[in-house]
Amino acid sequence: MNGPPAADSHDLIRVHGARVNNLRDVSVELPKRRLTVFTGISGSGKSSLVFSTIAAESQRLINETYSAFVQGFMPTLARPDVDVLEGLTTAIIVDQERMGSNPRSTVGTATDANAMLRILFSRLGQPHIGSPNAYSFNMPTVSASGAITVERGNKTKAEKATFHRLGGMCPRCEGMGTVNDIDLSALYDASRSLSEGALTIPGYSMDGWYGRIYRGSGYFDPDKPIAKFTKRELHDLLYREPTKIKVDGINLTYEGLIPKIQKSFLSKDVDALQPHVRAFVDRAVTFQTCPECDGTRLTAEARSSKIDGKNIADVCAMQISDLAQWLRGLEEPSVAPLLAGLQHLVDSFTEIGLGYLSLDRPAGTLSGGEAQRTKMIRHLGSSLTDVTYVFDEPTIGLHPHDIQRMNGLLLQLRDKGNTVLVVEHKPETIAIADHVVDLGPGAGTQGGTVCFEGTVEGLRGSDTVTGRHLDDRAALKDSVRSPAGTLEVRSASTHNLRDVDVDLPLGVLCVLTGVAGSGKSSLVNGSVAGREGVVLIDQGAIRGSRRSNPATYTGLLDPIRKAFAKANGVKPALFSSNSEGACPTCNGAGVIFTDLGIMATVESPCEECEGKRFQAAVLEYTLGGRDIAEVLAMSVAEAKDFFGAGEAHTPAARKVLDRLADVGLGYLTLGQPLTTLSGGERQRLKLAAQMAERGSVYVLDEPTTGLHLADVAQLLGLLDRLVDSGLSVIVIEHHQAVMAHADWIVDLGPGAGHDGGRVVFEGPPSDLVAARATLTGEHLAAYVGAVAT
C-alpha cells in the first residue's frame, strides 16, 4: 500500500465562502488537533466565524442524526450561510453566557456535585433518613392516603394505602433559603377604588386583562375604595387561591394579588427582572434569611443526618478546596467509586482556579469568567478525543497569574488529541497558539475578512492591527492625580472579606485588582454600590429581543422620532416599528418566519416592506433628506455627523451618539438587533447608556472584557475624560495596561476565597511595581519592564 491511509488525510477543517453576519466570503483552513486562536478587533467577525458558522453547523449535523420525533423537542438550527464546510468534528461550546439565574440553581446543582453528595449522605449519613431525595432542597415532602384498586385474578378490590416520600425542601421557605414579606401599602392606594386605578403594581392597569379579571370577578365592587372593603373582600383581593371564573363569556382564572406576585415576580431572580419591575420589588418586598432552616434551604431531618460530624449543608458551605481535603479523609470501600468521582470533580474546581467557591453559591452570582470555567469542569477529565472545543475568551475575569494556569488547561485539552478553537484578545494566550486567524481590518461592515493566517511569529511581523499592537505595553504615568476626597469603607465583611477598612480616593482613576476570588466584587457590591451618587456598570447581560437595537436601548430613538414628527407635522408613534408605523405584514420585524416543524425555521425578508420594517406611507416622511429606515441603517459615526448639523440637527440625539462613539461603538448601525452583538459590545453599550445617569462615582466591572489590544488605549482615553470632567472612576480590572494607567491601586488578596479578603497593597502603581510584594506587583513589574528593556 502506497502512502498513508485515506482516513489519515482528513486533518483540516475547511471553510469556504462563509457569509454569516458581517463575514465577506471568508475561506480558511484550520489544522485539526491543534490550538487555533482567532484574533481581531471587537465586531470584526470572530464569533460569526467560530460560533455562528463552524460550531453551529457541527451542532446542526449532530442534531440531524436523531429521529424526527426527538428533533421535535430540540432547538431547530438553520444551516449557516456558507458554501463548503468539511472536516468538522463534534463541537463542544464553552461560552461566556452567564449561568441561569434561577434562584434554585447553585454551583453544586449546576455541576452535579450536589447529586453525588446526596447519594453519599443517603448511604453513609447517620442517622439514616431515607433516599437521596431526603437531602434535596428542591424536593418537597409528599404524603397521601386513600383507596387504591388492586387486581387479583379476575377480581378487582379496593384497598386502603398510605404513601409518604421524605424530601429535603424546607417547608417554610420552599427551598429558597430566604422568606419575603410584602408591604401591602406598596400594592395599592387604599383611598381609591380599583376602577380609579388603586393598584400600583407594574402591568396591573385596569385597561388590560387584569382589569377585566378583577372587575368581572364578582368578589368585590370595583367602584368601592379598597379602604371600605370587608375582611372577606380584602382576603379575596389579596390571597384567594386560583379559581376558575367566567367574564364576558370567556373562561379565566382569578388569583389573589399576593400569590400572583409571588409566582410572576418572586420566583425569578430579582436581578433578571426588568428595571421598573425590579424597582417595584425593591420597594414592596423585604427578603430575610429563613428563620426555620437558617438559610440552608433544608429540612431539620436533612440537617440532622451527618458524616464525620458534618451535615450536607455544612459540606456545601465549605470552600471547595477544603471540601477536597474533607473527602480525602473519608475511607469507605462501599462507596469507593462515588468518592473517587466526587474527589475528581472537586479537584477539577481547584485545578481550574475556582477552589475558592462553595457549592451552595447561587449560580446567578458567578461572573462571566467564573461561569465559563465552571462549564469547563465537565470536560477536563473527559475521555473523549478528536472533539472540537470552542472557547469564547476563556481568560475573562482572570488575573495574569491565573492566565498561565488557563493556558495549561487549553494545551492539556489539545494534547489529548482535540481541536481547540479560541476567540481571544490577551497576548499571553495568543502566544501559545499553533495557528492564528486574524479577522478585520475594521469592525462591522469594515470587517469580515481574513487579514492574516499563520503562526504567532508571522502575525507579529504582519502589518495587521493585531500584529502591530501585539507587543503594546502601557507605561506607568509620570505623575498621578491627587485625590479630591475619599469614599470610606469600614468593616466590610461581605462573603470572604475580613473586616476590611479602606479609603477609596475620589476624583481620580482608582483600580481594584487581585486574583480571581480575592474579594473585589464583594467589596464593590457589599460596600460601594447603592451609595448615593454611585453608578455601577457591571457585566450583567442586556435583556432584549431581536426587536431591540442600540437606538431603542440607549433611548436614542425618542429624540429621533420627535425630530421626524416635528419636521413632518405627524405623531412620533408613526416612526416606531413596534407601534403605529410598523409594516402590517411582518408586524415591524422586517422578516417573515416560516415554521417547518422539525426543520429549521426559515427567515425571509418581508416582501411588502423589503426588510425596512415600516409602512410605505411612513417612509415618505423625511428628515434632512433621509427616511427613518435609512437613519436606522446608519452607523453611529455617520449618524453623529447627520444629527450634528444642518436640517437634521438634534442635540439630544447627538449627545447619545457621542457617548456611543466614546466607548468605541462608532461602527455599530443604529438598528442592528441586540441579539447579534458580542459580549464586549453589549457591555460597552451598557456603559454608554448608563453614562447618562447623574452620578458622581462610576464603578466599572472589567470594562476591557472583549476589547482588542488596539481599543484598550481608546478606553483609557475615555476613563481619563470621565475623571477630568470631575467624576470619580473606580475600575475592577486585571488588565495590566489599566493598572499601569491608574492613579491609585487597591490590591486584594493575597490568595482567593478564605486565603484572600484582605487589602495587601494600596497606593500609586509605581510603589506597587517597586515593592513587587504581591502577585499583582510581580506581574505588573514584568509587564512595564518590557518597555524599559
ROGULUM-725847 format. One record per atom (N, C-alpha, C): x negated, y negated, z negated. Coordinates in steps of 0.1 Angstrom, whole numbers, plus 5000, padded with zeros to 4 digits. Layout:
// residues N
XYZ/...
// end
This chain:
// residues 789
499150125000/500050005000/499149885000/499449785009/498549665010/499149555002/498249484995/498749364987/499649404975/499949294968/500849324956/502249354960/503049424951/504449454954/505249324957/506249334965/507049214968/507649154956/507949244946/508649194934/507749094926/506449104928/505549014921/505348874928/505948864940/505748744948/506648624943/507648654935/508648554931/508148484919/507148394921/506548334909/506848184910/507848134917/508147994918/509647974917/510047864910/511447824911/511447714922/512147734933/512247644944/513447564944/513347424944/514447334945/514247254958/515247264967/515247184979/516447104981/516346974984/517446884987/518446864975/517946834963/518846804952/519346664952/520646644951/521246514952/522146484940/521946544929/522846524917/522546384911/523646314908/523546174903/522646094912/521446044907/520645954915/519546024923/519446154922/518346224929/518546204945/517446174951/517546154966/516746264973/517546374976/516946484983/515646534978/515646564965/514446594958/514146744960/512846774964/512346904966/511146934957/511147034948/510047064940/509847214939/508647264937/508347404934/507647414921/508347484911/507847494898/507347634895/506047634890/505547774887/506247834875/506547964876/507148044865/506048074855/506548114843/505648154832/504648044829/504947914831/504047804828/504847694821/504147604815/504847494808/504847374818/506047334823/506147214832/506747104824/506146984825/506646864818/507146774829/508346714827/508946624836/508846484830/508246394837/508046254831/508746154841/508646024836/509245924844/510045834835/510245704839/510945614831/512445654828/513045594818/514445624815/515245594827/516145694830/517045674842/516445704855/515245774855/514545804868/515145934874/515846014867/516446134872/515946264866/515146254855/514646374849/515746474845/516646424837/517746504832/518646564843/518746474854/519646514865/518946644872/517646644873/516946754880/516946874871/516546854858/516246974849/517547024844/518446944838/519646994832/520847004841/521046904849/522246904858/522046984871/520847024874/520647094886/520147244883/518847254877/518347384875/519047464864/519147404852/519847474841/521347494844/521947394850/523447414853/523747524863/522847534873/523147644883/522847784877/521747784869/521447914862/522647964854/523247864846/524347904837/525547944846/525747864857/526947904865/526848044871/525648074875/525448214881/525648324871/525148294859/525348394848/526848414845/527548294845/529048304842/529748384853/529248374865/529948444876/529748594875/528848644866/528748794865/529848844856/530548764849/531648814841/532948834849/533848904844/535148934852/535948804852/536848794862/537648674863/538448644851/538848754844/539648734831/538748664821/537548704819/536648644809/536348504813/536048484827/535748344831/536848244829/538048294828/539148204825/539048144811/538248204802/538148144789/536848064787/536048054798/534747984798/534847854805/533947764801/533947634808/533647654823/534347594832/534047614846/533047514851/532047564858/530947474862/530947464877/530747344882/530647324897/529247354901/529047394914/527747414919/527047274921/525847254916/525147124918/525047094932/524946974936/524746924950/523246944953/522947064958/521547094962/521547194973/520647184983/520647274994/520147414991/519047424984/518447554981/517947554966/518347664959/517847684946/517447834945/516147864945/515648004945/514848034933/514748164929/513848204919/514248164905/515548134903/516048104889/516048224880/515748194867/515948294857/516948244847/517348334838/518348284827/517848164820/518648064819/518247934813/518847924799/517947894789/518447874775/518147724773/519247644771/519147504769/519047464754/518047394751/517947334737/517847184738/519147124737/519146984740/519246904727/519346764728/519346684716/520646644712/521746704717/523046674712/523146694697/523746604690/523946624675/524746744673/524546824662/525346934660/526746894656/527746974658/529146934655/529246884641/530046774639/530146714626/531346764619/531746884621/532846944614/532446954599/533246894590/532846894576/532647034570/533047134576/532847274571/531547334576/530847264585/529647324591/528447274583/527647364579/526347334572/525147394580/523947364576/522747424582/522847574581/523347624569/523447774567/524447834576/525647774578/526647834587/526247824602/525547714605/525147694619/524047794624/523247844614/522147934618/522348074614/523548104609/523948244604/523248284592/522448194585/521748224573/522848254562/523948174562/524948194552/525648334553/525848374566/526448514568/525648624562/524248604564/523348714559/523348704543/523348584538/523248574523/524548624517/525748614524/526948664518/526948814517/526348874528/526249024527/525349064516/524148994515/523249024504/523849014490/524648914488/525348894475/526449004473/527149044483/528149144482/527549274479/526249294482/525649424479/524849424465/524249314462/523349304450/523849224439/524849134442/525349034432/525949104420/525649054408/526249114395/526949004388/528149014383/529049134386/529449134401/529749254405/530249274419/531649224420/531949134430/533249074430/534049114443/533349164453/534049204465/533249194477/533949184489/533249184502/532549054504/531849034515/531148904519/532148794519/533448814522/534448704523/534548634509/534348714498/534448654485/533448544482/532448534491/531348434489/531448324499/532548324508/532648234518/533548114515/533047994516/533847874512/534847844523/534847924534/535847894545/536948004544/536948094534/537948204533/538748174520/540048144522/540948134510/541348274504/541648274492/542148394486/543548414490/543948534495/545248564500/545848674492/547148664488/547848774481/549248784488/549748904489/551048924494/551649054488/552949054487/553649174483/555049184490/555449304492/556749324498/556949464504/557949484512/558249614517/557449644530/556949764532/556349794544/557049924549/557049944562/557650064568/556650164571/556850284566/555850394568/556550504576/555950554587/556450654595/555850794591/556650884587/556151024583/557051124591/556451204600/557151294608/558151214617/559451254616/560451184624/561151074615/560751054603/561450964594/560650834591/561350734589/560750604585/561250574571/560350524563/560750504549/560150364544/560850294537/560450164532/559750184519/558450134518/557750144505/557250004501/557049984488/556649864483/555049854483/554549744487/553049734488/552549604484/551449594478/550849464475/549449454482/549149334485/547849304493/547149194487/545849204484/545049094478/543649094485/543348974490/541948954496/541348834489/540248864482/539548754475/538648674484/538848544485/538048454493/537248374484/536148304490/535348224482/535648074482/536748034489/537147894490/537647844477/537147734472/537647664460/539047614463/540047654456/541447614459/541647464458/540947394449/541247254447/540847174459/539547194464/539147104475/539147174488/539647304488/539847384500/538447394508/537447414500/536147444506/535347324511/535847204508/535247084513/534147034504/534247064491/533247004481/533646874476/534546804483/535046674478/536546664478/537146594469/538546574469/538846424472/540046394478/540246254481/541546204474/541546074472/542646014466/543145894475/544345894479/544845794489/545545684482/545145554485/545745434479/547045404487/548145424480/549445404488/549645264493/549045164485/549245024490/548645004503/547645084507/546945064520/547745134531/548745214528/549545284538/550745194543/551345124534/552545044538/552644914529/553444824535/553744704528/555144724522/555244744509/556544784502/557644684504/557244554506/558244454507/559044454521/558444534530/559144534543/559844664546/560744674556/561344794560/560544854571/560744984574/560045054585/560244974598/561444934601/561744864613/560944724614/560644674602/559844544602/558344564603/557944694605/556544724606/555844744593/556444814583/555944824570/554644914570/554545004580/553345104580/552145024585/551045044577/549844974581/548745074585/549145194590/548245294594/547945284609/546645284613/546445264628/547145374636/547845324646/548545404656/550045444651/550445394640/551745424635/552745314637/552845264649/553745154652/555145204654/556145124652/557545164654/557945174668/557045124677/557445124692/557145264698/556345344692/555945464698/556645584693/556045704694/556645834690/556845834675/555945774667/556045784652/557345704648/557545584655/558745504652/560045584654/559945664666/561145744669/561445844659/560345914654/560446024645/560945974631/560245864626/560645814612/561945754612/562345674623/563545604623/564745704625/564445814633/565545904636/565646024627/564746024616/564746144608/566046164599/566646054595/567846054587/567546074572/566246074568/565946094554/565945964546/565945854553/566045724547/566545614557/566845504552/567345394560/566145314565/565945314579/564745244584/564745084582/565945034579/566144894577/566044844563/565744944553/565744914539/564244894535/563944794527/562544774523/562044894515/560844934517/560345064510/560445044495/560244924490/560344904475/561644944469/562744944478/564044984473/564445134476/563445204481/563645354483/563945424470/564845524470/564945614458/563745704457/563645774446/562545864444/562545964455/563746014458/563846124469/563446064482/563845944486/563445884499/561945864500/561345814489/559945794489/559145924490/559646024483/559046154485/559046204499/560246194505/560346234519/559446164529/559346034526/558445944535/556945994533/556546014521/555146044518/554746184518/555546274513/555046414510/555846524517/556846494524/557746604529/556946704538/557146834536/556446934544/556946934558/556246984568/556646984582/558047044583/558946964589/560347014591/560846984605/561547074611/562047054625/563246964624/563246864633/564446774633/564746744648/565846694651/566346664664/566546514665/565846444674/566046294676/566446274691/567546214693/568046184707/567946314716/568346424710/568446544717/567046614719/565946554714/564646614715/564246684702/563646804703/563246874691/561846824687/561746774675/560446714670/560146774656/558946754652/558546794638/558346674630/559046664618/558846554609/557846594598/556946514594/556046544583/555746414575/555646424562/555346314553/553946244557/553846114553/552646044557/551346104552/551346144539/550146194533/549646324540/550446434541/549946554548/549446514562/550246424569/549846394583/548546324584/548246234574/546946164574/545846264571/546146354562/545046454558/544746544570/545746574578/545446664589/544746584601/545246464603/544746394615/543446314613/543246264601/542046184598/541046254589/541546314578/540646354568/540046494570/540646574580/540046704583/538846694592/538646564597/537446544606/536346474598/535146474604/534046404598/534346254599/534246184588/534646034588/533745964598/532545994600/531645924610/532045944624/532846054627/533246084641/534546004645/535145934635/536345864638/536145734646/537145694653/537045564660/536845454649/536145344653/535845244643/537045184635/538145154642/539245104634/539945204625/539945334629/540445444620/539545464608/538245454611/537245474600/537345354590/537645234595/537745124586/539045144577/540045204583/541245234575/540945334564/540245444568/539945554559/539045494547/538045414551/537245354541/538045264531/539045204536/539845114528/540845194519/541445294525/542645364519/542245484511/541045544514/540745674508/539445674499/539545724487/538345744479/537945884478/536745914481/536246054480/535446074467/535546184461/534746214449/534446364449/533346404442/532946544441/534046624434/534346734440/535446824434/535046854420/535946824410/535646854396/535647004393/536347084401/536547224398/535347304402/534847274414/533647364419/532347284418/532447154414/531247074412/530547054426/531347044436/530747014450/530147134457/530247254450/529647374457/530547444467/531847394467/532847444476/533447584473/532847654462/533147794459/533947814447/534647934447/535447964435/534548004423/535248004411/534448044399/533948184400/534648274406/534248414408/532948424416/532948344428/531748344436/530548294429/530748194420/529648124413/529148214401/530048314397/529648394385/528748514389/528848554402/528048664407/526648624410/525648684404/524248634405/523248744409/522148704416/521048794418/519848724412/519148794403/517948734397/518248594391/519448584385/519748464377/520348344386/520448374399/520948264408/522148304416/523148214416/524348244424/524148194438/525148224447/524948184462/524848034464/525547954455/525547814456/524147764452/523547824442/522147784438/521147804449/521347924456/520447964466/520547874478/521747834482/521947744493/521547604491/521447564478/521047434474/519547424473/518847534473/517347534472/516747474485/515547414484/514847374496/514447504503/514547504516/514347634524/512947694521/511947614520/510547664517/510547744503/511347684494/511447754481/512247884482/513347874490/514147994492/513348114498/512348074507/511548184513/510748254502/510248174492/509448234481/510348324472/511648274470/512548354461/512848484468/513048484481/513448604489/512248704488/511048654488/509848744488/509848824474/510448764464/510348824451/511448934449/512348944459/513349054458/512849184464/512849284456/512349414461/513549514460/514249544471/515449624470/515449704483/515049834483/514949914495/516349934502/517449924494/518749954500/519149844510/518549724509/518949614518/517649564525/516649644527/515449604532/515549544546/516349594556/516449534569/517049394568/518049374559/518749244558/517749144552/516949184542/515949094536/514949054546/514449154554/513449124564/514049014574/515249034579/515848944588/516048804582/516448794569/516648664562/515248594561/514248674557/512948614555/512348554568/512648634579/512148584592/512848454595/514148444593/514948324596/514448204588/514248224575/513848104567/512348074569/511548164573/510148134576/510148054589/511048084599/511148004611/511447854608/512247834598/512547694594/511247624591/510447694582/509247634577/508247614589/508147714598/507247714609/507547594618/508847564620/509247454629/509247314623/508847314610/508847184603/510147144596/511047234593/512347204587/512447264573/511247304567/511347374554/511847284543/511947154546/512447064536/514047054535/514747114545/516147114545/516647214534/517947204531/518647314523/519747364531/520247494529/521247554537/522647484535/522847414524/524147354521/524147214527/523147174534/523147034541/524147034552/525146934552/526146934562/525446914576/525946994586/525246984599/525346854606/526446774603/526646644609/525646544604/524946574593/523946474588/522546484594/522346594602/521046614608/520746504619/519546464620/519246374631/519146454644/519046384656/519046444668/517846544669/516646504664/515446584665/515646714656/516146684644/516446804634/517346904640/518446854646/519446934652/518847024664/517946954672/517347034683/516447144677/515647104667/514747204661/515547324654/516647284648/517447394642/517947484653/518347434665/518747524675/517647614680/516347554680/515247634684/514947754676/515347754663/515147864654/515547994659/516747994666/517348114672/516348184682/515548104688/514748154699/513248194696/512848154684/511448164680/511048314679/511948394673/511548534672/512148624682/512748564693/513448644703/512448734711/512948854714/512148944722/512248924737/513148834741/513348804755/512148744761/511848794773/510748734781/511348704795/510548634803/510948584817/512348514816/512448424806/513548334804/513048194807/513948104811/513547964813/514147894801/513247834793/513647754782/513647604786/514647534784/514747394788/514947304776/513947214774/513947124762/514146984766/514846904758/515046764761/514346684750/513246634753/512446554743/512346624729/511646734728/511646814716/510846734705/510046624708/509346554698/510046444692/511346424695/512146324689/512246334674/511946224667/512046224653/510846294646/509846324654/508646394648/507446294646/506846304634/505646234631/504546284639/503546204643/502446264651/501846394645/501846394632/501346514625/502146644629/503446624631/504346734634/504346774649/503946674657/504046694672/503046814675/501846814668/500946924671/501547064669/502347064658/503047194655/504047234666/504847134670/505847154681/505147194694/503947134697/503247174709/502847324708/502447364696/502047504694/503247604697/504447554692/505647644694/506047654709/505847544717/506147544731/505147634738/503947634734/502947714741/503147864737/503647884725/503948024720/505048084729/506048004731/507148054740/506648084754/505747994759/505248014773/504448144773/503548164763/502648274763/503348414761/504548414757/505348534757/505848574771/505548484781/505948524795/507148444799/507448334793/508648254797/508248124804/509248074812/509047944819/509547844809/508747734806/509247634797/509247504805/510447444805/510647314812/510947204801/510147104801/510347004790/510446864796/511446784792/511646644796/510946574784/509946494787/509146434776/508546304780/508346214770/507646084772/506346074764/506246154754/505046144745/503746194752/502646114752/501446164759/500846284752/501146304739/500546424732/501146554738/502446554742/503046674748/502746684763/502746564769/502446574784/501046634786/500146614776/498746664777/498646814777/499646884772/499447034771/500147104783/500647024793/501347084804/500447154814/500947264820/500247334830/500547264844/501747204844/502247144856/503047014853/502946904860/503646784857/504446744869/505746704867/506546644878/506946504873/506546404880/506746264876/507846204886/508946164880/510046104888/510045954887/510645894898/510645744897/510945694911/510345584916/509445504908/510145414898/511445384900/512245304891/513345384884/514345314880/515445374873/516745364881/517745444878/519045434885/518845444900/519345354908/519245364923/517845354928/516945294919/515545274923/514645404920/515345504914/514545624910/515045744919/514945864913/515445974920/514546034931/513246004931/512346064940/511146114932/510446224937/509246274931/508046194934/507446124924/506246044927/504946114926/504946224918/503746304917/504046444912/503346544917/503546674912/502146744912/501746794900/500346854899/499946864885/498646854882/498046864868/498146734861/497846744848/497846624839/496646534844/495546594848/494446514852/494746434865/495446514874/495946444886/496846334884/497746344874/498646244870/497946114865/496946144857/496146034851/495445954862/495046024873/494345944883/495345894894/496645924893/497545884903/498045734900/498645674910/499045534908/500445524904/501045624897/502445614893/502545534880/503745494877/504045414864/503545504852/503845634852/503445714841/501945734841/501345754853/499845774854/499145644848/499645534852/498945404848/499045384833/500145434827/500445404813/500045514803/499645634809/499345754801/498345724790/497345644792/496345624782/496545484775/497745434776/498045304769/497945314754/497245224748/497145224733/497445074728/498345064719/498644924714/497544894703/497044774703/496044744693/496744674681/496044684670/496544614658/496644464661/497544394655/497644244657/496544174649/496144064655/495043994648/495543924635/496843874636/497343814624/498843864623/499343884610/500643924608/501543814602/502843814604/503743714599/503743724584/504043614577/504243614563/505743624560/506143714550/507543734546/508243604541/509543594545/510343474540/511043514528/510943634523/511643674511/511543824510/512343894501/512244034500/513644094498/513844214503/515044284501/514644394490/515144374478/514744464467/515544604467/514744704466/515344844464/514844894451/515744924442/515344974428/515945104425/515145194420/515545334415/516345404426/515845404438/516545474449/516345624447/517445704446/517345844444/518145934453/518545874464/519345954474/518546064479/519246184480/518546304484/517246334477/516046324485/514846364478/514046244473/514646124473/513846004468/513646014453/512545984448/512245994434/512145854427/513345794424/513445664417/512445564424/512645554437/511745464445/512145314442/511045244439/511145094438/510345034449/510944964458/510144904469/510744764473/509844674477/510344544482/510144544497/511244534505/511144534519/511044384523/510044344530/509844194533/510844154544/511444034542/512343974552/511643874561/512243854573/511643754582/510443814590/510243944589/509044004596/509544134602/508644194610/508844324615/508344434606/509244504599/508844604588/509144744594/508044824594/508244964599/508245064587/509245144586/509345254577/508845384584/507845454578/507345564585/507045674575/506545794580/506345904571/506746034579/506246154575/506546274582/508046294581/508546384591/509946414591/510346474578/511446424572/511946474559/511346404547/510546294549/509946234537/510846144530/512046104536/513046024529/513245884535/512845864547/513045734554/514545704556/515245794562/516745774564/517445764551/517045844541/517645844528/517545704522/516345644523/516145514518/517045404524/517145414538/517945314545/519445344542/519945464544/521345494543/521845474528/520945514519/521345504505/521245374498/520245294503/519945164495/519945044504/519945054517/519844924525/521144904533/521645014540/522845004548/524044964539/524944884544/526144854536/525944724528/524744674527/524544544521/525044434530/525344314524/525844204532/524744164542/525144144554/524244094565/523444204571/523544324567/522744434572/523444504584/522844514596/523444574607/522644704610/523244824609/522444944611/522745004625/521745024633/521945074646/521245214646/522045314644/521545454643/521545534656/521345664655/521245744667/522545824669/523645784662/524945854664/525345844678/526045944683/526445944697/527545834700/527545794712/528545694716/529745784721/530945754715/532045834719/532845764730/532845824741/533645754752/533945854763/535045844770/535445934780/534745884793/535045964804/534445924817/535045794822/536145744815/536745614819/535945504812/535145534802/534345424795/533045404803/532645274803/531445244810/530745124802/529545084806/528844984799/529644854797/530444824808/531244694807/532344704796/533044824795/534044834785/533444844771/532344924770/531744954757/531244824750/530644734758/530044614752/530944504751/532244514756/533144404756/532944314767/532044344777/531744254788/532944234797/533744344798/534844334808/535944234804/536044204791/537044104787/536843964794/535643904792/535443774798/535443784814/535043894819/535143914834/536543914839/537443994832/538843994835/539543854834/539143784823/539743654821/539343554832/538043564836/537543474847/538243504860/538443634863/539143674876/540643624875/541243634863/542643594861/542843444863/541843374857/541943224858/541743174872/540743234879/540443194893/541643224902/542443324899/543443364908/544943334903/545043284891/546343254885/547143374883/546543484879/547343604876/546943664862/547643774858/547343834845/546043904844/545243894833/544043974831/544244124833/545344174828/545644324828/545544384842/545644294853/545544344866/544144394870/543144344862/541744374865/541244484856/542144564851/541744684843/542144804850/541244904852/541645024859/542345124849/542445084837/543145164827/544545104824/544844994831/546144924828/546844894841/547344774843/548244744854/547644754868/546344734868/545644724881/545244864887/545544964879/545045104883/545645154896/544945224904/545445284916/546445384911/547645384917/548745474912/548445624915/547645654925/547445794930/546445864920/545345794916/544345854907/544445804893/545445714890/545545654877/544345584872/543545524882/542445444879/541145524876/541245654879/540045734876/539045734888/539545694900/538645694911/538445824918/538845934911/538746064917/539946144914/540246244922/541346344920/540746474916/541246534905/540746664901/541746774905/541146874912/542046984916/541547104908/542447164899/542147274891/542347404899/541247484900/541347604907/541147724898/541747714886/541747834877/540347864873/539947994876/538548034871/537447974879/537747914891/536747854899/536547704893/535447644897/535147514892/536147414897/536547324888/537547214892/536847124903/537547104913/537047024924/537346874922/536246794923/536446644920/536246584934/537246514939/537146454952/537546304951/536846214958/537246074957/538646054961/539345964954/540745934957/540845864971/541745924979/541845874993/542445734994/543345704985/544045574986/543145464982/542445474971/541545354967/540145374971/539845494977/538445534981/537445524970/537945564958/537045574946/536845444939/537545334944/537345204938/538145184925/539145274923/539945274910/541045174909/541145074918/542144964917/543144974929/544344914927/545244904938/544744804948/545144824961/544644744972/544944594969/546144574963/546544434961/545644364951/545144434942/544244374932/542844334938/542444414948/541144394954/541144274964/542344214966/542444094974/542043964966/542143974953/541743864944/540243864943/539543754945/538143744944/537643644934/536443654930/535743554921/534343534927/534043414931/532743394938/532443484950/533543514957/533443594969/533443744967/533543794955/533443934952/534743984945/535244104949/536344154942/535944234929/536844274921/536544334908/535744464910/536044544920/535344674923/533944644926/533644544934/532344504938/531544454926/532144384917/531444344905/531044464896/532044554895/531644674886/530544764893/530344744906/529344824913/527944754912/527944634906/526644564905/525844614894/524544604895/523644634884/523644524874/523244544862/523144444851/522344324857/521144354863/520344244868/521044154878/521744224888/522544144898/523644064892/524344124882/525544064876/525043944868/523843944863/523243834855/523143714863/522643734876/522543614885/523843574889/524743664892/526143634897/526943554887/526943594874/527643514864/526943404858/525643384862/524843284856/525043144862/525443144875/525643014882/526743014892/527042904898/527942894909/529442914904/530242954914/531742964911/532043064900/531243174900/531443284890/530843254876/530343134874/529643104862/530543134849/530143234841/530843274830/529943294818/529743194809/528743204799/528943324789/530243364786/530443474777/529943604783/530143624796/529643744803/528143744804/527543624807/526143614809/525443654796/526043614784/525443644771/525243794769/526343874772/526244014771/525244074780/525244024793/524344074803/522844054799/522643934793/521243904788/520744014778/521744044769/521344144759/521144284765/521944324775/521644454782/520344454789/519944334795/518644324802/517544334792/517744264780/516744264770/516344404765/517344494764/517044624759/516544724770/516344664782/515744754793/516844824801/518044774801/519044844809/519444764821/518544684827/518844594838/519244674850/518944804851/519244884863/520544954863/521244954851/522545024850/523644954857/524545024864/525644954870/526744934860/527544824861/528544794850/529544904849/529844964860/530945064860/530545214859/529245234856/528745374855/529445444843/530045564845/530645634833/529645654822/530045634810/529145664798/528645804798/529545894803/529146034802/527946074810/527545984820/526346014828/525045944823/525145874811/523945814806/523045914798/521745894798/520845974790/520945934775/520346014767/520345984752/519745854749/518545824755/517845694753/518645574758/519345594769/520145484775/521345454766/521945564760/523145544751/522645464739/521545494733/521145424721/520845284724/520245254735/519845114738/521145034742/522145104747/523445034750/524145004737/523945094727/524545064713/523744944707/522444944709/521644834704/522144694710/522344694723/522844574730/524244534724/525044624722/526444594718/526344544703/525544604695/525544564681/524744444678/523844404688/523144274686/524044154685/525344174689/526244064689/526844044675/526644144666/527144134653/526344034645/527043954637/526443854629/525743914617/524543944618/523744004607/522443924606/521843934594/520543874592/519443974592/519844104589/518844214588/519344324598/518444354608/518744464617/517944584613/518544694611/517844824608/518044914620/516944954627/516945034639/516345174635/517045274640/516545414637/515945474650/514645474650/513845524661/514245464675/514145334677/514545274690/513745324702/512545394699/511745434711/512245574716/513245624710/513845754715/514145744730/513645834738/513945834752/513345724760/512345644754/511745534761/510445584768/510245544780/508945574787/507845484781/506645534783/505445454778/505445314783/505945294795/505945154801/506945064795/508045124789/509145044784/508945014769/507945084762/507745054748/507244914746/506444864756/505944724755/507144624755/508144654764/509344574765/510144574752/510244694746/510944704733/510244614722/508844624722/508144544712/508344394714/508444354727/508744214730/510144174725/511144264726/512544244721/512444234706/511744324699/511644314684/511044184680/510044144687/509344014684/510343894686/511143904697/512043794699/513143784688/513543904683/514543904672/513943844660/512743884656/512043824644/511843674646/511343634658/511043494660/512343404659/513443474662/514743394661/515243374647/514443424637/514843414623/515443534617/515543644624/516143764618/515043854612/515543944603/514644044597/514844174604/513844244608/513944374615/513244484607/513944584604/513444704597/513544824607/512444884610/512544994620/512045124614/512845234615/512345364611/511745424624/510445444623/509745484636/508545574633/508245654643/507045744643/506045704654/506445614663/505645584675/504545494670/503245534673/502145454668/502045314673/502545294686/502545154691/503345064683/504545114678/505445024670/504745004656/504145104651/503445094638/502344984639/501544994650/500444904652/500844764653/502144744658/502644614661/503344554649/503544634639/504344584627/503544474619/504344404611/503744304602/503544374588/504344474586/504344544572/504744684574/504044774568/504444914569/504744974555/505845054554/506145124542/506045274546/505045344540/504845484544/505345574533/506245664536/506845754526/506245894528/506145964517/505546104517/505246154503/504146214501/503146254511/503546364521/504546444516/505046554525/506546544528/507246654530/508646654533/509446714521/510746684521/511546754510/511046704496/510946804487/510546764473/509046734473/508346754484/506946714484/506846564489/508046504492/508046364497/508846284487/509446174493/510346094484/509645994476/508345964479/507645854472/507045764482/506745634478/506145544487/504545564485/503945604496/502445634495/501645524500/502245424507/501545304511/502545194514/502145074511/502944954516/501944844518/502044784530/501044674533/500944654548/500044574552/499844554567/499244674573/499444694586/498844814593/497344824592/496644704592/495244714592/494744774579/495444754568/495044814555/495244964555/496345004562/496745154563/495645224571/495145164582/494145214590/492745224583/492445114576/491245104568/491145214557/492245234550/492245334539/492345474544/493045504555/493145644560/493545744549/494345694539/494645774528/495845864530/496645834540/497845914542/497745984556/498646074559/498746144572/498946034583/499845944580/500145834590/498945754592/498245714582/496945634583/495945704592/495745834590/494845914598/495145904613/496445934616/496945934630/496945794636/497245694628/497245554634/495845514636/494945554628/493445514629/492945574642/493345704644/492845774656/493445714669/494645664668/495345604679/494745474683/494545384673/494045244676/492545254679/491945364673/490445384675/490145404690/491145464697/490945494711/490745364720/491245254714/491045124721/489545074720/489045094708/487745034704/486645104711/486845234714/485645314719/485445284734/
// end
